[in-house]
């Protein structure tokens, strides 16, 4: 895995330039590859790009779509913004949370799901919307949302 | 109106071909005549922005397409990039040619995975057709494009914060001046334009600035993509002349208000002030006259059944959670505003004048537009709806 990450850093610094301007593309690729950025990866990026480790952490922790360490297999983001809200967004969120046996945002007991209410996903014309990892679901009913979660629960 | 921005059919890079036969000065002249203003929200005259970067010393220069639309109720760029990416690309290359840049970047919202895949394919095709790379369409001009993806921050849409993101840093808006035209990406002169702004450029170059300026309102002409959402029967992106009335947009195109009668709308999404007059013309000039603003053209409609208290609280929650934390007036102000508004809502104190004062303070002292405009909707709700 370390080899793979090294290779990825080298390719992207060739493409974007060996400096901080390659940082987001590199972190995003690592995250896409493994589902998160590990501390080891952060150190590797720091060394390869010559950026202090603290600045790597600063960037990872600032952005919502990057994180250090494994979070969950399925990151469910339910839109909380106004166009979804007036079209039943709250019912979608409640359906997802209830289906996972949660009281609100957070990690499911088995650690496979992480639910968050997020700001606008840019799908206001097909509201209400939610995302599971990189997949977008729009025009949802609570029943459909429950079905999506159920089918993910059944996946190994 | 015939669809020019959203309909890709029968275009074969006419604008770009013509642009490459003109001098940059001639292109700027047409742009000036067109009266095109930035479609990302600020409405800055495009010709002026371009000439700042063109005349700036320093090289290389860069062009960045701001495709980070993240404000609630704004989704026109997503639709435009999906339906007609080539028009945007054409505009991007013309921009590079005009200001003297050989490299362009598209900064795309991180959540748009489908759009990302689409753009990658389109860029590949453009390279193989000789539209990108060395000697664009057999001219002497070369141009390359790379994609950056946002990582989930509303702030990245502010043009200097966007440049910070590209440089791998948190999306904190820079102090201005220097403007990106002088010191942008990696300290070099950089033009940052919204997706829709660039899509208008090939049409202007092809058909002339005067043609473009004759469309829509004389005071504030042009074509606009309106992103209609909220309590309407048929939400979506509608390509219309500037100055179309709110009534036409909602009832003719949006097929009416959903689940009740019309109550109010936010014409420039959540940073703008509520309007209740259905006959207001939707363009920069008339919306300003009406005490609101066009912004990026995200029109959110509310019906008599929508609870305006909840709408306002939702908006305050948005700004509070997207505040980047860089400056105290916004970091603390958005939280205070939310707390005071909730207290007011539940009868735990009369914070109306405090909210108004806080809005003034944030307007005067916040580092960027996020904090400056965070309380606009709420203040206008207190003015209009007796909250």
Interface residues (C-beta under 8 A of the other chain):
Chain A: X15 X16 X20 X21 X22 X23 X24 X25 X27 X28 X51 X55 X58 X59 X62 X63 X64 X65 X66 X80 X81 X82 X83 X85 X86 X87 X119 X120 X121 X122 X123 X124 X125 X126 X127 X131 X134 X135 X136
Chain B: X69 X70 X71 X72 X73 X74 X75 X78 X79 X109 X110 X111 X112 X113 X114 X146 X148 X149 X150 X151 X152 X153 X154 X165 X166 X167 X168 X169 X170 X171 X185 X186 X227 X228 X229 X230 X231 X235 X236 X237 X270 X298 X300 X302 X303 X306 X310 X311 X314 X315 X317 X318 X321 X322 X324
